[in-house]
Amino acid sequence: MTAFTTIFRRDIKLALRHRSELINPLAFFVIVVSLFPLGLSADSRTLLQLAPAVLWISALLATMLSLESIFRSDYEDGSLEQLVLSDHPLFLIVLGKVTAHWCTTGLLLTLMSPALAISLAFPPQNLDILVWTLLLGTPTLSLIGSIGVALTVGLRRGGILLALLILPLYIPILIFGASAVDMSIDGLDVAGQLYLLAALFVLSLTLAPFATSAALRVTLE
Amino acid sequence: MRLFRFFHRFASPREFFRIAGSMIPWLAATTLLLLLIGLYLGLFVAPPDYQQGESYRIMFIHVPSAWMSLFVYMVMAGTAAIGLIWRIKLAHVIAMSSAPIGASFTFLALVTGSLWGKPMWGAWWVWDARLTSELILLFLYLGVMALYAAFEERRTAQRAAGILAIVGVINVPIIHYSVMWWNTLHQGPTVTKFDAPSIHPSMLAPLLIMSVAFMLFYAVVLLMRARWEVLDQEQRSNWVDDYLEQLSP
């Protein structure tokens, strides 16, 4: 467990020292969400209809674009290789890094989402469902994403490739997250979707760190 | 024990190259024969459908390619796992040679489905659950192929793309059911598929023959691709030199 907490603290500290990198995904989230009213219309009924999808897709893209920060800089300065060679279980190290990544992106995106939702004419009484879906969904995005980053970290131009690998795997989370928010606006019960999001989270929590470790071992050798 | 020894021998690149080379002509001939019989029975002998008329006949291509698209993905992920666990080079070759073939089957299933959908549903594309999961399957194939192509070193490429294929195979059922669920939520009653439990034997026979033919076709193309992949991979070994010398006296 010490490996997990040490890596987690280290990555959080590093993230806090690079404030601009911390803010970039959040700024991206705000800008993309605000593009939709500009491209569609300022009509509040149209906006409300699209709000769940807009918020979820923007959060998903913001997470995806920030994924490289999990391993990229450590790969470039060689510390990732040392971590892989260390005798601590690699999946704990991976889990520590992914948790730190989620705390610095997914969690902050979730906390910001209510403000953006209000700007899209989102009914305030449904904000809790939006926050819950993002809270359950964004860790899964980080976990699945870590597999993709581990596979592409050795490549010089991994960005587009990463999107190609990861986005199809994100589809179930997008479906359950966005539809839960959508149905809660219509006043329907969304416990089912929340349970499914939680199930996907637990599944990826148990499997993704091992896949990421295997991928790191392959790409770093 | 003898079976084990056969597989052990078969897994050596040189023996694989030789055995596969001698199998291909027989398999190709059987494939061609079955394709011709299946197409004849399907296009000329089977009666027109009482609702869909003649246009249902595209099913004899569409259904086998849709089946193959999933089957090839399973083969790819299975052989990738074998390659990663037991470090068998040939398994990786089989997995990576399967990817473009599987993607082609998926593409064929999508195109034939679209051609059938235009007269039947009145639209080239409907966001139907099955169509959508087939499209996502194509994306998964493209991801594996792109990752395989991105690495310079073959061994790393094979293993990295293999891991992605295994991750994908865990996701295929999740994606399938989530898409089905999404579709029933949003669109209400979908376009009815012919969920006929009792398909007439005169239509079933060509369908099954075509399925076997497609399976054999996959085997032929896979062996051909894998053979040249092995040849490229082993280009530094003596037997490849000997073989190439034989080719160009």
Interface residues (C-beta under 8 A of the other chain):
Chain A: I147 L151 T152 G154 L155 G158 L161 L164 L165 L167 P168 L169 I171 P172 I175 F176 S179 M183 L196 L200 L207 A211 A214 A215 V218 T219 E221
Chain B: L84 I136 F139 L140 L142 G143 A146 L147 A150 F151 T156 R159 A160 I163 L164 I166 V167 G168 I170 N171 I174 I175 S178 V179 W181 W182 L185 H186
